[in-house]
Amino acid sequence: MLNGRWIVVPTAALAAAVALSLGGRGAAPPEPAQAAQGEQPPPSLARYLRFTGTGTVQVKPDTAGISFTTDGTGASKADAVAQAGSAMRRVIAAMQSHGVERGDLQTSSEVYRDTSEGVWRASEYLQVTVHDVHSAGSLVSRGLAAGADSASGPQFSLSDRSAGYDAALRSAMADARAHADAAAALIGAHVTGVISVDDASTGQVQPVYGAAMDSVQAMPAMPVREGKQEVMVAVTVTFSYSE
């Protein structure tokens, strides 16, 4: 009270005054909350083993690809195209008459002027997808007999890219687990589970290519053996373990 009147002093100012009256010997400022609570110990590292395994299975192909080419030469562009096109129409008719569906035939062409000889040249190309692989050799011979100047194939493949994948995957997982078990045994531990699996292959198929054929005069049926194709899967597996 001053001269009969009450004086209100802010709390912060009052604290400062008290500190000054103590000659700066007030209590030390409080420590941060994190320091007061103490440092947390670092988390323990997970124990794991990581190995890659591969698995391979053999699957019989169910699709064959054949390619045909017809060529034409003429004094004009139209003459060259007409010659190549006429032969290609016969090849297409031969394919369809022996069971090949229209949707399994795909054509392309090329036309250019041969300046060295002063003539036009045209080429028609036909790609045939064959679902009955046993008929592939006969179709090659029939295409050549119908007028194709050259043929290549058959090239065998799988219509279902996932064929054999599950079996190959099981084999790859077993391979990776065998490596992990061996490593764990060396350090006196045992595998307890799987943490993660990474498929690094997406089912790789190793293709088998047929031999190319040039135009021949006699066209006997070609002997064809489709053999088998390999489906390979590679996985990287992370395993947990304990001692």
Residue pairs with C-beta under 8 A, 6 or more apart in sequence:
1 7
9 17
18 26
19 26
30 36
46 195
46 240
47 189
47 240
47 241
47 242
48 195
48 238
48 239
48 240
48 241
49 180
49 183
49 184
49 191
49 238
49 239
49 241
50 236
50 237
50 238
50 239
51 176
51 179
51 180
51 183
51 236
51 237
51 239
52 176
52 179
52 200
52 234
52 235
52 236
52 237
53 171
53 172
53 173
53 174
53 175
53 176
53 177
53 178
53 179
53 234
53 235
53 237
54 171
54 172
54 175
54 232
54 233
54 234
54 235
55 167
55 168
55 169
55 170
55 171
55 172
55 173
55 174
55 175
55 232
55 233
55 234
56 168
56 171
56 230
56 231
56 232
56 233
57 164
57 167
57 168
57 171
57 230
57 231
58 164
58 228
58 229
58 230
58 231
59 158
59 163
59 164
59 228
59 229
59 230
59 231
60 226
60 227
60 228
60 229
61 133
61 156
61 157
61 158
61 208
61 226
61 227
61 228
61 229
62 131
62 133
62 158
62 159
62 160
63 129
63 130
63 131
63 133
63 156
63 157
63 158
63 159
64 129
64 130
64 133
64 136
64 153
64 154
64 155
64 156
64 157
64 210
64 224
64 226
65 127
65 128
65 129
65 130
65 153
65 154
65 155
65 156
65 157
66 127
66 128
66 130
66 136
66 139
66 140
66 143
66 151
66 152
66 153
66 154
66 155
67 125
67 126
67 127
67 128
67 151
67 152
67 153
68 88
68 91
68 125
68 126
68 128
68 143
68 144
68 148
68 150
68 151
69 123
69 124
69 125
69 126
69 148
69 149
69 150
69 151
70 84
70 85
70 87
70 88
70 91
70 123
70 124
70 126
70 147
70 148
70 149
71 83
71 84
71 87
71 121
71 122
71 123
71 149
72 79
72 80
72 81
72 82
72 83
72 84
72 85
72 86
72 87
72 121
72 122
72 123
72 124
73 79
73 80
73 83
73 119
73 120
73 121
73 122
74 80
74 81
74 82
74 83
74 119
74 120
74 122
75 119
75 120
76 120
77 111
77 113
77 120
77 122
79 120
80 111
80 119
80 120
80 121
80 122
81 109
81 111
81 122
83 122
84 109
84 122
84 123
84 124
85 122
85 124
86 147
87 124
87 146
87 147
87 148
87 149
88 107
88 124
88 126
88 147
88 148
90 146
90 147
91 126
91 143
91 146
91 147
91 148
92 105
92 107
92 126
93 146
94 142
94 143
94 145
94 146
95 105
95 126
95 128
95 139
95 142
95 143
96 102
96 105
98 135
98 138
98 139
98 142
99 132
99 135
100 128
100 129
100 130
100 139
104 128
104 129
104 130
104 131
105 126
105 127
105 128
105 129
106 126
106 127
106 129
107 124
107 125
107 126
107 127
108 124
108 125
108 127
109 122
109 123
109 124
109 125
110 122
110 123
110 125
111 120
111 121
111 122
111 123
112 120
112 121
113 119
113 120
113 121
114 120
114 121
126 143
126 148
128 139
128 143
130 136
130 139
130 154
131 159
133 154
133 156
133 224
133 226
134 224
134 226
136 153
136 154
136 210
136 222
136 224
136 226
137 154
137 221
137 222
137 223
137 224
138 221
138 222
140 151
140 153
140 154
140 213
140 222
141 219
141 220
141 221
141 222
142 219
143 151
144 151
144 213
144 215
144 216
144 219
145 219
148 215
149 215
150 212
150 213
150 214
150 215
151 212
151 213
151 215
152 210
152 212
152 213
153 210
153 212
154 210
154 224
154 226
155 207
155 208
155 209
155 210
156 207
156 208
156 210
156 226
156 227
156 229
157 205
157 207
157 229
158 205
158 229
158 231
161 203
161 205
162 203
163 231
164 203
164 231
165 203
165 231
165 233
167 231
168 203
168 231
168 232
168 233
169 199
169 233
169 235
171 233
172 233
172 234
172 235
173 197
173 235
173 237
176 235
176 236
176 237
177 191
177 237
177 239
180 191
180 237
180 239
180 241
181 190
181 191
184 190
184 191
184 239
184 241
187 243
188 243
189 241
189 242
189 243
190 241
190 242
191 239
191 240
191 241
192 239
192 240
192 241
192 242
193 239
193 240
194 237
194 238
194 239
194 240
195 238
195 239
195 240
196 237
196 238
197 235
197 236
197 237
197 238
198 235
198 236
198 237
199 233
199 234
199 235
200 234
200 235
200 236
201 232
201 233
201 234
201 235
203 231
203 232
203 233
204 231
204 232
204 233
204 234
205 229
205 230
205 231
205 232
206 229
206 230
206 232
207 229
208 226
208 227
208 229
210 224
213 222
